[in-house]
Amino acid sequence: MKRRAFVTIAAFVVAFVAGGAVAYAQSTSADIGFPFVAGGKGMAAGKYAVEVTATGQVSLTGPDRGRILMPVITLLGRHDRDTDPEFVFDKIDGKLVLSEVWIGGKDGFLLLATKGPHEHAVLGGSNPKK
């Protein structure tokens, strides 16, 4: 009887974790035509694959197959019906630093919170601007 209860609980935990991973995993790609900084690392212009991992981090894989993981500070509530991916960069000391990732039709992910006044560059979305 105890073994059966243990197996049932273990199966529930595995199903819960696997289901959460599948529900949470999201991905997109972007051709970023300028050098930028992500997770404190300089990145070259090129095509990048972006994935939100099951652990809640944003994974960025570049054209050289190098991969960085960035922690998510908080989720950003979607305020429109945009289905296009969008990348927001903070302009800091002459550099563009990846600060937000929006996967089409989903809430966004805040990766960097810049204090003080700064400008933005937006890549993608339905209303991109520089």
C-alpha positions as MATLAB code, in Angstrom:
seq = 'MKRRAFVTIAAFVVAFVAGGAVAYAQSTSADIGFPFVAGGKGMAAGKYAVEVTATGQVSLTGPDRGRILMPVITLLGRHDRDTDPEFVFDKIDGKLVLSEVWIGGKDGFLLLATKGPHEHAVLGGSNPKK';
ca = [
       0.000    0.000    0.000;
       2.810    2.445    0.906;
       4.667    1.569   -2.278;
       1.572    2.232   -4.376;
       1.058    5.627   -2.731;
       4.724    6.495   -3.283;
       4.549    5.521   -6.973;
       1.362    7.559   -7.430;
       2.893   10.637   -5.801;
       6.119   10.241   -7.784;
       4.151    9.978  -11.047;
       2.175   13.096  -10.138;
       5.356   15.062   -9.409;
       6.971   13.983  -12.705;
       3.811   14.878  -14.661;
       3.552   18.262  -12.896;
       7.193   19.170  -13.572;
       7.115   17.957  -17.189;
       3.808   19.705  -17.853;
       5.122   22.951  -16.414;
       8.240   22.747  -18.548;
       6.228   22.220  -21.724;
       3.780   24.994  -20.857;
       6.544   27.440  -19.948;
       9.019   26.743  -22.756;
       8.694   29.375  -25.471;
      11.022   30.333  -28.278;
      11.574   32.728  -31.152;
      14.420   34.036  -33.263;
      15.664   37.420  -34.396;
      18.159   38.845  -36.838;
      19.836   41.554  -34.789;
      21.737   43.791  -37.184;
      23.993   45.538  -34.674;
      26.350   44.625  -31.834;
      24.785   44.632  -28.379;
      25.304   43.512  -24.802;
      23.274   40.701  -23.211;
      23.806   39.338  -19.736;
      26.954   41.463  -19.403;
      28.544   39.925  -22.503;
      29.247   41.653  -25.816;
      27.368   40.042  -28.697;
      28.005   40.425  -32.434;
      25.327   41.255  -34.978;
      23.630   38.162  -36.373;
      20.770   35.696  -36.104;
      19.869   34.678  -32.555;
      17.622   31.965  -31.178;
      15.806   32.948  -27.999;
      14.171   30.460  -25.669;
      12.531   30.792  -22.300;
      13.682   27.718  -20.422;
      11.676   25.576  -18.038;
      13.718   27.086  -15.200;
      12.479   30.557  -16.119;
      15.655   31.931  -17.670;
      16.033   33.425  -21.131;
      18.525   31.529  -23.287;
      20.177   33.422  -26.129;
      22.106   31.386  -28.722;
      24.134   33.352  -31.247;
      25.485   32.778  -34.729;
      28.680   31.308  -33.261;
      26.523   28.805  -31.291;
      27.606   30.464  -28.051;
      24.818   30.416  -25.490;
      24.146   32.659  -22.530;
      21.456   32.372  -19.888;
      19.886   35.503  -18.449;
      17.725   35.550  -15.331;
      14.262   37.066  -15.680;
      13.706   39.950  -13.266;
       9.940   39.936  -13.750;
       7.222   39.249  -16.286;
       5.835   42.228  -18.203;
       2.128   42.282  -18.924;
       1.188   42.442  -22.581;
      -0.738   45.603  -23.378;
      -1.562   44.843  -27.011;
      -2.413   41.963  -29.345;
       0.952   41.974  -31.114;
       1.909   38.534  -32.388;
       5.403   39.539  -33.538;
       8.470   39.005  -31.341;
      10.007   42.180  -29.967;
      13.392   42.974  -28.443;
      13.955   46.127  -26.430;
      17.456   47.503  -25.880;
      18.424   50.175  -23.362;
      20.912   52.716  -24.692;
      23.595   52.967  -21.977;
      26.917   54.763  -22.460;
      26.719   54.401  -26.235;
      25.933   50.671  -26.101;
      22.691   48.810  -26.746;
      21.903   46.446  -23.876;
      19.149   43.832  -24.193;
      16.561   44.666  -21.551;
      13.288   43.029  -22.638;
      12.213   40.073  -24.766;
       8.639   39.715  -25.972;
       7.616   36.486  -27.658;
       4.652   37.065  -29.966;
       1.288   36.958  -28.226;
       2.830   36.326  -24.790;
       3.852   38.435  -21.820;
       7.327   39.942  -21.934;
      10.432   39.198  -19.879;
      12.378   41.964  -18.152;
      16.090   41.090  -18.224;
      17.607   44.410  -17.183;
      16.220   47.297  -15.133;
      18.193   50.444  -15.923;
      17.894   53.143  -13.290;
      17.808   56.734  -14.389;
      16.889   58.301  -17.713;
      17.790   56.377  -20.842;
      16.561   55.806  -24.385;
      15.340   52.600  -26.019;
      15.821   50.875  -29.343;
      13.072   48.436  -30.330;
      13.571   45.612  -32.814;
      10.535   43.770  -34.133;
       6.970   44.089  -32.956;
       4.282   45.830  -34.943;
       5.685   49.306  -34.275;
       9.501   49.114  -34.185;
      11.481   52.292  -33.622;
      15.070   53.316  -32.988;
];
